[in-house]
Amino acid sequence: MIEVHPTGVRLHPEPSRVIARPYLSGTGGLDEQKERLQSIADRVIRQGPSEITESLDLLRKQFAGRHRDLEAAWTRSLNVIEDLVPSLAKVSDPSLQLLLGATFTHEYAIEGAALTNPSIVAIRESEFILSLRAIGEGHISAIEFRTGRRRPDGGIEVDAPGPYAAAGNRSEVVHNRNRFAAKLEQMEAEDEIADMILDLLGDTFDSTALAAAIERVTARDGVHPLQAETTLHMFRWLASSNYELVFEDQPLSERVLFPAGPADSNGMEDARFVRFVDTDGSVTFFATYTAFDGSHILPQLITTSDFVRFSVSTLHGSCVQNKGMALFPRKIDGKYLSLSRHDQTNLHVLWTDDVWQWNNAERLTGPLADWEAIQIGNCGSPIETEAGWLVITHGVGPMRVYRLGALLLDLAEPDRIIGRLKEPLLSPDWTDRDGYVPNVVYSCGALLDDGQLILPYGISDREVGIGTIAIDQLLEALA
């Protein structure tokens, strides 16, 4: 029997970890929302100087200790509201600007519901970064980070997070025209209007160039804006779904990747980070995650080299579906490879020349054991060993119980299974099974370090534990 050694590390959700977010009060259509926001702003603007000063003093007393830069957060919220209520740009008094920003700001408890489903990447010898799925109000998932290390005695320690948390600042990106057009084709946005807009764009373009192209096309004779409404919506949706999140100098554990585009507006779920080494030796950290907009899910890609600037990108291709995509940590025969469960049930190997486009897939395996009778998927990127590619899997069986298993793939032919555990590697602890989603153990990645497999895992979508496994023992069981 393979022994998973408990490390004693448990990461629990902390409701006091909050970020400051713009607060757009109310429901209804855009015109109704703008009217409501204007009414709220008018009530604030009518206050006198002493009332404004008194309100700000109280707000600073109540909230300054919970945010690294509270007034910067208020300013960011005001900038968002100004896009909806342009008259606010005319407000010049700094104190009134701050109070307006505070009025349109709220605290969001990023771990208010759960902290779960970790992945792990090495950054230096025996040191690592954990990514964590934080779930807050409205079941919105964000991505947090922790740092840790494997001690000389084999123990695992994870650093406590910093006292604050903040979402990254969204910035626009330069789009690749060919990739943009391919995604539009997949979205069935091909028509004469789409072609006219694309013809006006260069090989790369930004949001300003896109807006100018749209304006020129809709101004042409014979093109009515209402006729083009669906196509224009898809262009704007796609452009807004590709963005960057940029942080300043706060500690890594205070950086939060919070949804900032329409494709992931309701959550960035189950990120699978991997340290990818390219053929020239350069290192990039990729993470595939499930983007949820409240109705639909899609795999998307995060790219970073420094964990300060994160590029968030849509993917395209016939295999970009469902959940659980995980990249291999290097190219094989000059191609990117990934594992995916894009048909909801079976595990597939995907390959491509372009990490943003996935059209080729081969079924690797389906559910075999009773404990994975419903579906099988990966628990993060394959791990390279001398014996083969180690894949930690998850299986879902009766009563929706999630368990972990393992596969071994041939190093040169990763579409060939050379080993498979017949029994689960890790199952829920029946004395500790309750949580947001009971009867679940789940991971988004493991790390091999000095003969030990470090396996962080979510417990019933409630909290995170970490176990270690002797790699020789695991590989022997897979032989």
ZIMO-V819720 format. One line per field, one symbol per residue. ss: DSSP state (a for helix, b for strand, c for the rest). A space follows every 10 residues. Layout:
BEGIN
ss=???
END
This chain:
BEGIN
ss=ccccbbbbbb bbcccccbbb bbccccccca aaaaaaaaaa aaaaacccaa aaaaaaaaaa aaaaaaccca aaaaaaaaaa aaaacaaaaa cccaaaaaaa aaacbbbbbc cccbbbbbbb bbbbccbbbb bbbbbcaaac bbbbbbbbbb cccccbbbcc cccccbbcbb bcccbbaaaa aaaaaacccc caaaaaaaac cccbbcaaaa aaaaaaaacc ccccccccaa aaaaaaaaaa ccbbbbcccc caaabbbccc ccccccbbbb bbbbbbbccc ccbbbbbbbb bbccccbbbb bbbbccccbb bbbbcbcccc ccbbbbbccc cbccbbbbbb bcccccbbbb bbccccbccb bbbbbcccca aaccbbbbcc ccbbbccbbb bbbbbbbaaa bbbbbbbbbc ccccccbbbb cccccbcccc cccccccccb bbcccbbbbc cbbbbbbbbc ccbbbbbbbb aaaaaaaac
END
